[in-house]
Amino acid sequence: MSTDPITDFQDRYLRTWTEPDPELRRASVNRIWAADGRLVVSSLGITVQGTKDIAAHIARVHDDLIADKGLRFTYDQQVKADDALLLRWSMLGPSGEAVGRGVDLVFRGSDGRVETVYMFMGVN
């Protein structure tokens, strides 16, 4: 297991999106996010607030775009600045080609839990 706190956090954050078991995914959201956390998705023009609604949104994304598609995600860049973390990611198809890219700008509270994420998809 890594001792790098950025890597540990980014791996746990990514699992909230990729975990195949719905109960484990929901539990992961509850561990990582503040109860009143906020997810702002630029491409959809939506804001989702609270762990219940964030977990439901992630479940829809997982079921529609991740499950059984052979996709995997990788972080291309991680930059930490105080309470902010920039996670630049790529979504890779079954043969390893990038089929999507984006940036998540994550703000965490003093307890380390996610308070706000600004998600920008289609960013190269």
C-alpha positions in Angstrom: 0.0 0.0 0.0 1.3 3.5 -0.9 2.3 5.9 1.8 1.7 8.9 -0.4 -1.5 10.6 0.9 -2.4 12.0 -2.5 -2.1 8.6 -4.1 -4.1 6.9 -1.3 -6.8 9.5 -1.6 -7.0 9.5 -5.4 -7.3 5.7 -5.4 -10.1 5.7 -2.8 -11.8 8.5 -4.8 -11.5 6.6 -8.0 -13.0 3.5 -6.4 -16.2 5.5 -5.6 -16.7 5.6 -9.4 -15.4 2.1 -10.5 -16.4 -0.3 -7.6 -18.7 -2.9 -9.2 -20.6 -3.7 -6.0 -23.3 -1.1 -5.4 -23.2 -1.5 -1.6 -19.4 -1.1 -1.4 -19.6 1.8 -3.8 -22.2 3.6 -1.7 -20.3 2.9 1.5 -17.2 4.3 -0.2 -19.0 7.5 -1.1 -20.2 7.8 2.6 -16.6 7.4 3.8 -14.9 9.8 1.3 -17.5 12.6 1.0 -18.8 15.1 3.6 -22.5 14.5 4.3 -23.4 17.8 2.5 -20.7 17.4 -0.2 -21.3 19.0 -3.6 -20.5 17.6 -7.1 -20.6 20.1 -10.0 -20.5 18.4 -13.4 -19.7 20.9 -16.1 -20.7 18.7 -19.1 -24.1 18.1 -17.7 -24.6 21.5 -16.2 -25.7 19.9 -12.9 -24.9 20.2 -9.2 -25.6 17.2 -7.0 -25.5 17.7 -3.2 -25.4 15.3 -0.3 -24.0 11.8 -0.1 -27.3 10.1 -1.0 -27.7 12.1 -4.2 -24.0 11.9 -5.1 -24.1 8.1 -4.6 -27.2 7.9 -6.8 -25.5 10.0 -9.5 -22.3 7.9 -9.4 -24.4 4.7 -9.6 -26.1 6.0 -12.8 -22.7 6.9 -14.3 -21.3 3.5 -13.3 -24.2 1.6 -14.8 -24.4 3.6 -18.0 -20.8 4.3 -18.8 -18.5 2.0 -16.8 -20.1 -1.4 -16.0 -19.4 -4.2 -18.5 -17.8 -1.7 -21.0 -14.2 -2.8 -20.4 -13.2 0.7 -19.5 -10.6 1.6 -17.0 -9.4 4.9 -15.6 -5.9 6.3 -15.0 -4.7 9.5 -13.5 -2.4 11.4 -15.8 -1.6 14.2 -13.3 -2.2 15.0 -9.6 -1.4 18.4 -8.1 -2.1 19.3 -4.5 -2.4 22.9 -3.2 -3.6 23.3 0.4 -7.1 21.9 0.5 -7.4 21.5 -3.3 -6.4 18.5 -5.4 -6.4 18.5 -9.2 -6.9 15.0 -10.7 -6.4 14.9 -14.5 -7.7 11.5 -15.7 -8.1 9.4 -18.8 -10.7 6.9 -19.5 -9.2 4.0 -21.5 -11.0 1.6 -23.8 -10.5 -2.2 -23.8 -7.4 -1.9 -26.1 -5.9 0.9 -24.1 -6.8 3.9 -26.2 -8.0 7.0 -24.5 -11.7 7.4 -25.1 -12.2 10.3 -22.8 -10.3 12.8 -20.6 -11.2 15.1 -17.8 -10.1 17.0 -14.7 -11.6 16.8 -11.3 -10.8 19.7 -9.0 -11.4 18.3 -5.5 -11.7 20.5 -2.3 -11.5 18.7 1.0 -12.3 19.8 4.5 -10.0 19.7 7.5 -11.1 16.2 8.2 -10.0 15.1 4.7 -13.5 14.5 3.4 -14.6 15.8 0.0 -16.6 19.0 0.3 -16.8 20.0 -3.4 -15.7 18.5 -6.7 -15.8 20.5 -9.9 -15.7 17.9 -12.8 -14.6 19.0 -16.2 -15.0 16.3 -18.9 -13.5 16.6 -22.4 -10.4 18.4 -21.2 -7.2 17.3 -22.9 
